[in-house]
Amino acid sequence: MFLNNKKPFLMAGPCVIESKDNLFEIADRMKEITTKLGFDYIFKASFDKANRTSVTSYRGPGLDEGLKMLSMVKKEFDLPIVTDIHEANQAKPVSEVADVLQIPAFLCRQTDLLVESGKTGKIVNIKKAQFLSGKDMLNAVKKVESTGNKNIMLTERGNMYGYNNLVVDFRNILDMKEFGYPVIIDATHSTQRPGGEGQSSGGDPKYASYFAKAATVCGVDGYFFEVHPEPSKGLSDATNMISLNGIEKILKELKELYDLSKKQTL
């Protein structure tokens, strides 16, 4: 399905589920673009953003309704699904719909969450915490491996070195590659300014394509972008997401660089 090392894979979609129409519009366009450019595509959307900055921020439709909507996307567009889980008891029901269970960065040390995700047998994408190094992620990997599941991916999304800002240290990608599992660059969250807007996070999406290109040179296997038809109107991560109209140009350039990088390493 993907992770075949013959072409790059992409996880992309809105930060949070907003509506069926929004999901279908994004899935339809992203499948068209990725098929044309030669990416394996995994549709991403969260049914619940449990780590929003403010208690008043929109979180999503919740587990039951969210999984119904993701199931519709999966059936309508024949796409694999990745979505976040925040609690160990969500692993089993989510695994019945999602092909990839994603562990949010802030939760990547939660043993029960990692173990229950591993027990599903599904691919587990562990996002590296903003406070950990790439080498530190070996402990998270071992927690999933303890279940006998070696379907693991790791995602770089920046480190926090100061207030309301992140810095991407590309050594983390090289270090995580040594574990023998696919490594992804989360290009949009890496531009985030956590809590930078007071009641929400800010961001600088103009840097996202450059982070993705630099990560390509470092040997990443896949990419993560949050996309939206109108990012400024998004109900979560409005300042980080890439416009649906602008993502094709970014992906075209990435695919060309990815192919060139692979040729030079053969």
Summary of the structure (lengths in Angstrom):
residues: 266
radius of gyration: 16.8
end to end distance: 23.4
largest distance: 51.0
contacts: 941
relative contact order: 0.15
helix: 40%
strand: 20%
